[in-house]
């Protein structure tokens, strides 16, 4: 599929990847964006619009090479397609990356230039916050595009999405508990949280309200201290690997990706893994990390499903944000997780594979009959 017309600036350019390259990967469109005046170098990847406009955040990161940036955005846009399909959103999967150091390269002119590129796609791609981009950045992009979500409340947006992200992870954890122990309650269970940033901190509070015992670990000692000032009953492990080896019922990775490597899976004592971190599985596919967890009798709640509260929130923003409505939809992560675990058990496959199959099924069945127009 050819790219849309370039942004209006004469010094800007937008180029599509060659069709054979896209055919091999399965992506609909990849746009390479360059604005000489601001130094912007960005890539927008649309995996599919079968269910509706592609929705996914913009990552601002100092990639070593453009090839590394391309590989990341292709992977991330595909993951967003599966996330959006599985949690029942009428959105395809997209992602964008801006190449650079957000601490030194980010400014209003560059963000507005990027906003113009997003606008030039005519609603095929809707952006939001990701690593290196924040609510204030979405407010700036929104000066140039109708298709920026995750804006501040003062600018008609929903603000911080961590509240619903944590709530969704909690729903997935309750569904996993029901699958493993026969009850959705986490009362009396010990849950280990690795990473107590925005999502991990809020998840800890939800678990304590449900009667769980919470143990945490984080490389940022000040984050742990702030959490314990609010919840003195929380226990602290010396480090993440010590947390993994401790007697847990549930392990919740809520920091960086790649949390479930060979050493971690081999040492885990928990019966359930359910956390907010993205891309937790180090090795995907046959003989991958998900299968290693299954072989050890550990139930894995797919991360791209249980952490979907954030994308549900920004999707709701497109219709005039209503927190109660978005929370109600996020509560649906419970049944979606339960469905994935049932299918996995019935077919003798890992929950990761079951989740992929269910997402692919929805994209094929619903997407084949869907006609959509730009969101706004």
C-alpha positions as CSV (number, residue, x, y, z in Angstrom):
1,X,0.0,0.0,0.0
2,X,1.4,3.4,-0.9
3,X,2.1,6.1,1.6
4,X,-0.1,9.1,2.0
5,X,1.0,12.5,0.8
6,X,3.9,14.0,2.6
7,X,3.5,16.6,5.3
8,X,3.1,20.2,4.1
9,X,6.6,21.4,4.8
10,X,8.8,21.6,1.7
11,X,11.7,20.3,3.7
12,X,9.9,17.3,4.9
13,X,9.6,13.9,3.3
14,X,7.7,10.7,3.8
15,X,8.6,7.5,1.9
16,X,6.9,4.1,2.0
17,X,8.8,0.9,2.2
18,X,8.8,-1.2,-1.0
19,X,5.8,-3.5,-1.4
20,X,7.8,-6.8,-1.5
21,X,9.3,-5.9,1.8
22,X,5.9,-5.3,3.4
23,X,4.4,-8.4,1.8
24,X,7.0,-10.5,3.5
25,X,6.3,-9.0,6.9
26,X,2.6,-8.8,6.6
27,X,2.4,-5.0,7.5
28,X,0.1,-2.8,5.5
29,X,2.2,0.3,5.5
30,X,5.5,1.7,6.8
31,X,6.2,5.4,6.4
32,X,9.7,6.9,6.9
33,X,9.5,10.5,8.0
34,X,12.2,13.1,7.8
35,X,12.0,16.8,8.5
36,X,15.2,18.7,7.8
37,X,14.3,21.9,9.6
38,X,13.8,20.1,13.0
39,X,16.1,17.1,12.5
40,X,13.1,14.7,12.9
41,X,13.7,11.2,11.9
42,X,10.7,8.9,12.5
43,X,9.1,5.7,11.3
44,X,5.3,5.0,11.5
45,X,4.3,1.4,11.1
46,X,0.8,0.2,10.4
47,X,0.5,-3.6,10.8
48,X,-3.3,-3.7,10.0
49,X,-6.4,-1.6,9.8
50,X,-8.7,-4.6,9.5
51,X,-10.6,-3.7,12.7
52,X,-10.3,0.1,12.3
53,X,-7.7,2.8,12.5
54,X,-4.3,1.6,13.7
55,X,-3.7,2.7,17.3
56,X,-0.4,2.6,19.2
57,X,2.0,4.9,20.9
58,X,5.1,6.9,19.7
59,X,8.4,5.8,21.2
60,X,11.2,8.4,21.4
61,X,14.5,6.5,21.8
62,X,18.2,6.8,20.8
63,X,18.4,3.8,18.5
64,X,21.9,3.0,17.4
65,X,20.8,2.6,13.8
66,X,17.8,3.2,11.6
67,X,17.6,-0.6,11.0
68,X,17.3,-1.1,14.8
69,X,14.5,1.5,14.9
70,X,12.8,-0.2,12.0
71,X,12.9,-3.7,13.5
72,X,11.5,-2.3,16.8
73,X,8.6,-0.4,15.2
74,X,7.7,-3.4,13.0
75,X,7.6,-5.7,16.1
76,X,5.7,-3.2,18.2
77,X,3.0,-2.4,15.6
78,X,2.3,-6.1,15.2
79,X,2.0,-6.5,19.0
80,X,-0.4,-3.6,19.1
81,X,-2.6,-5.3,16.5
82,X,-2.9,-8.4,18.6
83,X,-3.5,-6.4,21.8
84,X,-6.2,-4.3,20.3
85,X,-7.9,-7.3,18.8
86,X,-7.8,-9.4,21.9
87,X,-9.2,-6.8,24.2
88,X,-12.1,-6.1,21.8
89,X,-11.2,-2.7,20.5
90,X,-12.2,-1.6,17.0
91,X,-8.7,-0.7,16.2
92,X,-5.9,-2.1,14.1
93,X,-2.3,-2.1,15.3
94,X,0.2,0.7,14.7
95,X,3.3,2.2,16.3
96,X,5.8,5.0,15.7
97,X,9.4,5.6,16.7
98,X,11.3,8.9,16.8
99,X,15.0,8.3,16.6
100,X,16.9,10.5,19.1
101,X,17.5,11.2,22.7
102,X,14.3,12.7,24.2
103,X,16.4,14.4,26.9
104,X,18.3,16.5,24.3
105,X,16.5,16.2,21.0
106,X,12.9,16.7,21.9
107,X,11.4,20.2,21.4
108,X,8.1,21.7,20.3
109,X,9.1,22.2,16.7
110,X,10.1,18.5,16.3
111,X,7.0,17.2,18.0
112,X,4.8,19.4,15.8
113,X,6.6,18.2,12.7
114,X,5.9,14.7,13.8
115,X,2.2,15.6,14.4
116,X,2.0,16.8,10.8
117,X,3.2,13.4,9.5
118,X,0.6,11.7,11.7
119,X,-2.1,14.0,10.3
120,X,-0.9,13.3,6.7
121,X,-2.0,9.7,7.1
122,X,-5.6,10.8,7.3
123,X,-6.6,8.9,10.4
124,X,-5.1,5.5,9.4
125,X,-2.8,5.9,12.4
126,X,-3.7,7.2,15.9
127,X,-0.8,7.9,18.2
128,X,-0.4,8.0,22.0
129,X,2.3,8.0,24.7
130,X,5.0,5.4,24.9
131,X,8.6,5.2,26.1
132,X,10.1,8.7,25.9
133,X,6.8,10.5,25.2
134,X,4.4,11.9,27.7
135,X,1.0,13.6,28.1
136,X,2.6,17.1,27.5
137,X,4.1,15.8,24.2
138,X,0.7,14.6,23.0
139,X,-0.7,18.0,23.7
140,X,2.0,19.5,21.4
141,X,1.4,17.0,18.7
142,X,-2.3,17.7,18.9
143,X,-1.7,21.2,17.7
144,X,-1.0,19.7,14.3
145,X,-3.1,16.5,14.2
146,X,-6.5,15.3,15.1
147,X,-5.1,11.8,15.8
148,X,-3.1,12.3,19.0
149,X,-4.5,10.6,22.2
150,X,-3.3,10.5,25.8
151,X,-3.6,14.3,26.0
152,X,-4.0,16.2,29.3
153,X,-7.4,16.6,30.8
154,X,-7.1,20.4,30.2
155,X,-6.8,19.7,26.5
156,X,-9.7,17.3,26.2
157,X,-7.7,14.1,27.0
158,X,-7.8,11.4,29.5
159,X,-4.4,12.1,31.2
160,X,-2.3,9.4,32.8
161,X,-3.3,5.9,31.8
162,X,-1.5,4.1,34.6
163,X,-4.7,3.8,36.7
164,X,-6.5,1.7,34.2
165,X,-3.4,-0.2,33.2
166,X,-3.0,-1.3,36.8
167,X,-6.7,-2.1,37.1
168,X,-6.5,-4.3,34.0
169,X,-3.5,-6.2,35.3
170,X,-5.4,-6.8,38.5
171,X,-8.4,-8.1,36.5
172,X,-6.1,-10.5,34.6
173,X,-4.6,-11.7,37.9
174,X,-8.0,-12.4,39.4
175,X,-9.0,-14.4,36.3
176,X,-5.7,-16.3,36.6
177,X,-6.4,-17.0,40.2
178,X,-9.8,-18.4,39.4
179,X,-8.3,-20.6,36.8
180,X,-5.6,-22.0,39.1
181,X,-7.2,-22.0,42.5
182,X,-10.9,-21.9,41.7
183,X,-11.5,-18.4,43.2
184,X,-10.9,-15.0,41.7
185,X,-9.9,-13.7,45.1
186,X,-6.2,-13.0,45.9
187,X,-6.9,-12.9,49.7
188,X,-4.2,-14.8,51.5
189,X,-2.0,-15.1,48.3
190,X,1.5,-13.8,48.2
191,X,2.2,-11.6,45.1
192,X,5.7,-10.5,44.2
193,X,5.9,-7.3,42.1
194,X,9.1,-6.5,40.2
195,X,9.1,-2.8,39.5
196,X,7.0,-0.3,41.5
197,X,6.8,2.6,39.1
198,X,3.4,4.0,38.2
199,X,1.7,0.7,37.4
200,X,3.4,-1.5,40.0
201,X,2.7,1.0,42.7
202,X,-1.0,1.2,41.9
203,X,-1.2,-2.6,41.5
204,X,0.2,-3.1,45.0
205,X,-2.6,-1.0,46.4
206,X,-5.3,-3.0,44.6
207,X,-3.8,-6.2,45.9
208,X,-3.6,-5.1,49.5
209,X,-7.3,-4.0,49.3
210,X,-8.0,-7.5,48.1
211,X,-6.3,-9.1,51.1
212,X,-3.1,-10.2,49.4
213,X,0.4,-10.1,50.9
214,X,2.7,-8.0,48.7
215,X,6.5,-8.3,48.3
216,X,8.3,-5.9,46.0
217,X,11.7,-5.4,44.4
218,X,12.9,-2.4,42.4
219,X,16.4,-1.1,41.4
220,X,15.1,2.3,42.3
221,X,15.2,2.3,46.1
222,X,13.4,5.6,46.4
223,X,10.4,4.2,44.5
224,X,10.3,1.4,47.1
225,X,10.6,3.9,50.0
226,X,7.7,6.0,48.6
227,X,5.5,2.9,48.3
228,X,6.3,1.8,51.9
229,X,5.5,5.3,53.2
230,X,2.0,4.7,51.9
231,X,1.8,0.9,52.6
232,X,4.1,0.0,55.5
233,X,2.9,-3.6,55.5
234,X,4.6,-4.3,52.1
235,X,7.7,-6.5,52.3
236,X,10.8,-5.8,50.3
237,X,13.1,-8.4,48.6
238,X,16.8,-7.6,48.2
239,X,16.6,-7.7,44.4
240,X,14.4,-9.0,41.6
241,X,16.1,-12.4,41.4
242,X,15.7,-12.9,45.1
243,X,12.0,-12.0,44.7
244,X,11.7,-14.6,41.9
245,X,13.2,-17.3,44.1
246,X,11.0,-16.6,47.1
247,X,7.8,-18.4,47.9
248,X,5.2,-16.6,45.8
249,X,1.8,-17.5,44.5
250,X,1.9,-14.9,41.8
251,X,4.8,-13.1,40.1
252,X,4.1,-9.7,38.5
253,X,6.8,-8.3,36.3
254,X,6.0,-4.5,36.0
255,X,9.3,-3.0,34.9
256,X,11.2,-3.6,31.7
257,X,10.6,-6.2,29.0
258,X,12.5,-9.5,28.8
259,X,11.5,-10.3,32.4
260,X,11.0,-14.0,31.7
261,X,14.4,-15.4,30.7
262,X,15.6,-18.9,31.1
263,X,17.1,-18.2,34.6
264,X,13.9,-16.6,35.8
265,X,11.6,-19.3,34.6
266,X,13.9,-22.0,36.1
267,X,13.9,-20.3,39.5
268,X,10.2,-19.2,39.7
269,X,8.3,-20.6,42.7
270,X,5.0,-18.9,41.7
271,X,2.1,-20.7,40.1
272,X,0.9,-17.6,38.1
273,X,2.8,-15.0,36.1
274,X,0.7,-11.8,35.5
275,X,2.2,-8.4,35.3
276,X,2.2,-5.0,33.5
277,X,5.6,-5.1,31.7
278,X,5.6,-5.4,27.9
279,X,7.3,-8.1,25.9
280,X,8.0,-10.3,29.0
281,X,8.8,-13.5,27.0
282,X,12.5,-13.5,25.9
283,X,11.9,-16.3,23.4
284,X,8.6,-16.5,21.5
285,X,7.2,-19.3,19.4
286,X,7.6,-23.0,19.5
287,X,10.0,-24.1,22.3
288,X,10.0,-20.6,23.6
289,X,9.6,-19.1,27.1
290,X,5.8,-19.6,27.2
291,X,6.2,-23.3,26.6
292,X,8.9,-23.5,29.3
293,X,6.5,-21.9,31.8
294,X,3.8,-24.4,30.8
295,X,6.2,-27.3,31.2
296,X,6.8,-26.2,34.8
297,X,3.1,-25.9,35.5
298,X,3.1,-22.1,35.7
299,X,0.1,-20.2,34.3
300,X,1.1,-17.2,32.2
301,X,-1.4,-14.4,31.6
302,X,-0.3,-12.9,28.3
303,X,1.2,-9.4,29.0
304,X,-0.3,-7.8,25.9
305,X,-3.8,-8.7,27.1
306,X,-3.6,-7.9,30.8
307,X,-1.8,-4.5,30.4
308,X,-4.3,-3.3,27.8
309,X,-6.0,-0.9,30.2
310,X,-3.9,2.0,28.9
311,X,-4.9,1.5,25.2
312,X,-8.5,1.0,26.2
313,X,-8.3,4.4,27.9
314,X,-6.8,6.2,24.9
315,X,-9.3,4.5,22.6
316,X,-12.1,5.9,24.8
317,X,-10.6,9.3,24.5
318,X,-11.4,9.4,20.8
319,X,-15.1,9.4,21.7
320,X,-14.9,12.0,24.5
321,X,-13.3,10.4,27.5
322,X,-15.5,8.9,30.2
323,X,-13.6,7.3,33.0
324,X,-16.5,5.1,34.2
325,X,-17.0,3.8,30.6
326,X,-13.3,3.1,30.1
327,X,-13.1,1.3,33.5
328,X,-16.1,-0.8,32.7
329,X,-14.4,-1.9,29.4
330,X,-11.1,-2.5,31.2
331,X,-12.9,-4.8,33.6
332,X,-13.6,-7.0,30.5
333,X,-9.9,-8.1,30.7
334,X,-11.1,-10.5,33.4
335,X,-13.2,-12.5,31.0
336,X,-10.8,-12.1,28.1
337,X,-8.0,-13.6,30.3
338,X,-10.3,-16.4,31.5
339,X,-11.2,-17.2,27.9
340,X,-7.5,-17.4,26.8
341,X,-6.7,-19.7,29.7
342,X,-9.7,-21.9,29.0
343,X,-8.7,-22.3,25.3
344,X,-5.1,-23.0,26.2
345,X,-6.1,-25.7,28.7
346,X,-8.6,-27.3,26.3
347,X,-6.2,-27.4,23.4
348,X,-3.1,-28.2,25.4
349,X,-1.3,-25.1,24.1
350,X,0.4,-22.2,26.0
351,X,-1.7,-19.1,26.8
352,X,0.5,-17.0,24.6
353,X,-0.3,-19.2,21.6
354,X,-4.0,-19.3,22.5
355,X,-4.1,-15.5,22.8
356,X,-2.5,-15.1,19.4
357,X,-5.1,-17.5,17.9
358,X,-8.0,-15.7,19.4
359,X,-6.7,-12.3,18.2
360,X,-6.1,-13.6,14.7
361,X,-9.6,-15.1,14.6
362,X,-11.2,-11.8,15.5
363,X,-9.1,-9.8,13.0
364,X,-10.1,-12.3,10.2
365,X,-13.7,-12.7,11.1
366,X,-14.6,-9.1,12.1
367,X,-12.1,-7.4,9.9
368,X,-13.2,-9.1,6.7
369,X,-16.6,-7.3,6.9
370,X,-15.5,-4.0,8.4
371,X,-15.7,-0.6,6.7
372,X,-14.3,2.3,8.7
373,X,-13.9,6.0,8.3
374,X,-11.3,8.3,10.0
375,X,-12.1,8.7,13.7
376,X,-12.7,12.4,13.6
